[in-house]
C-alpha cells in the first residue's frame, strides 16, 4: 500500500477540530432546546443525541473519507498500455564524500563506476545518460548512444566534479527524471548508485512522478550497514572531532525502489552486474512482449464512494421527522 | 481537456436533484422544529434579517457545491495531454562550430558572427524533433560539447555556455571535423550528417581537414560546410573568458573557400557561403530541407489525475458550510 499525496492527510487535524466544534455545539444546542421547549418535551435526551450522532457523525466521517480519497491510497496493480520500444538508461551517481569510503572495494565510488561501465557494455543498443549529485545535481551526460563519451566521463568522475557539499538524493532523482525527454517512445530506467545517505527525506512527489512516467528506479546500495571511515589515512572528522563513520542506508534505497516499482540490490552481492543485467533485460522484455506495464491501482474511488454514501445518510437524517427518533 | 475515468459515476449528480428538493424546497418537513421568534431570549427580532439569510444562502451553496465536487472527484477527473511520440529513430547531426577569436567580427549585426551562428543553430535544433544533435566547438583545439542527443534542453544550455577563445587562438578545422566524426562513429542512425561552420583557414591541429572529411565519408557521414563572414577589413571585439582581458582591433582576410569546397566535396555534402545573418539562416534552412525523411509518429495521451484537487475543493466547501452553520449561525441541529 502506498499514499500518493500524504500531505492531504495533515488536514485530518481539521477534522479533529470539527469534532471539538461539534461537541461544543451539542452542549449549546441541548441547553437551547431545553430553554425553548422545557424539560419534558422529549426533544432532548436520547432522541436529540441519536439525531445529533447520525447527522454530525456521518458528516465528520464523510470529511475523513474525502481526505482519505484525496490522499490517493494505492494498493494492488493495474495494467496500462505500453508500446514503447528501445531502452534508455540513466545512471544517477552519488559522488558525495561518503562515496570515498572503502568498505566496498576499491571504494564506493570506484565500485559504482565499474558497475556502470560494465552495464554500458552489456546493453549495446541502449542509450545512456549520467546524472551526478552531491548537495546539488547536474545532468553530466544527456541520453546518448555515444558510449565513448559515457565511458570517458565515468573514468574521470570524482567528488570534485561538483562543488556543492552534502548529499541530496532528491535532487539526483529529479535530474534523473528530467533526463528523459518527452515523446521519445522508449522505455526509461534509472540506475541509482548510492550509499543512501541524504540530507533530506525522500520526496514522495518525485517518486510519484516516476510512477506516472513509468520509469522504475533500480537501486544499488553501495557500502555496508556497518559502515566505514571516509578518507584514508586522514579520516574526515565531525564537529566533535571524532572520525565520521558513513553507513549504507538500505531502507532509503529500498523505499525508492519499492515506490517506483524498481528493485533494490546490495552492491556487494556476487555477480551484481549480471543480476542487474538480467533484471533489466527481463523487465524490458516483459514490457515488450505484453505491451503493457503495471502501475499501482489508485483506490480513491473506494473512499469517495463511501463519502458519497455518508453524504446521502447525512441528508436523510436531516430529513427524518423528530418523532421517528424516539 | 478534462476527462473522467469513470464517467458512469456522474449519473449520481442526478441524485442530487431530489435530495436538493427535499432539503431546500419542500418546506413542510417534520424534521424542522419551528418556534416563534418572540420567545427567543425575550428579544424581539427585527426582520428582514438580511445578513443571516445571506450567510444561510452561502452555506447552502457551499454544501451543494461540495456535494457536486465530491461526485466529480469520485468520477476520476483527469487532465489530458496529447504528445507526439516518434516511432522511428531519427537521424544524427553533429554541428561543428568555430569559436576562434575571428568569430567576434562585428560584420554580422546586431552582435557578431558567433552570436549570429549561435542564434541560427538554436532555431535549427528546435526545428529537428526526434533527431539526435551533437555539438563540437574548435579553435586552437577541438572539444565535444554535447554528444548526439535528443535532450535539446541540455543542448541549448551547453550552446549558450560556449564562448569565443575558450579553446585558444587558432583554427583547427581538421580536429573539429575529426572530433565530430569520432562521436558519430558508434551511432546506429541510418542517416548521419556533420555541419561545419567556420570563418577561418586551417592553421592549427594535427589532422588535415580533407583527411577528416574523407574518414567521415567512409563512415557514411555527409559533411556540409558553411563559410561565414564578409570580405575585406572587419572590426573585432571580444573578451577572453579565461583572463577577462578585452581585445579590440581589425581583422583582415576571410576563410579559404577552395579548402571548404574541397572538404564538402570529399565529405559528400555541399558548401554554402553566408555573408550576413539572413543568408546564414537561409543556409540552415536549405540543410534542414536537404536532410529530410519520413517521420512516423503517433499521438500519445497522457493523463494527469485531478481527483486530489477536486476532493480538496469538496473538502473546503464542506468545511465552509460546517463553520458557517456552527460558528456563525450557531445552528441547533
Interface residues (C-beta under 8 A of the other chain):
Chain A: X4 X5 X8 X11 X14 X18 X21 X22 X25 X28 X29 X32 X33 X36 X43 X48 X51 X52 X55 X59 X62 X63 X66 X67 X69 X70 X71 X72 X85 X86 X125 X129 X139 X141 X142 X143 X144 X145 X146 X147 X148 X149 X150 X178 X179 X181 X182 X183 X184 X185 X212 X298 X300 X301 X304 X305 X307 X308 X311 X312 X315 X318 X319 X320 X321 X322 X323 X324
Chain B: X6 X12 X15 X19 X22 X23 X29 X30 X31 X33 X35 X39 X40 X67 X70 X71 X73 X74 X76 X83 X84 X85 X86 X87 X89 X129 X130 X132 X134 X144 X146 X147 X148 X149 X150 X151 X152 X153 X154 X155 X182 X183 X185 X186 X187 X188 X300 X304 X305 X307 X308 X311 X312 X314 X315 X318 X319 X322 X323 X326 X327 X330 X331 X332 X333
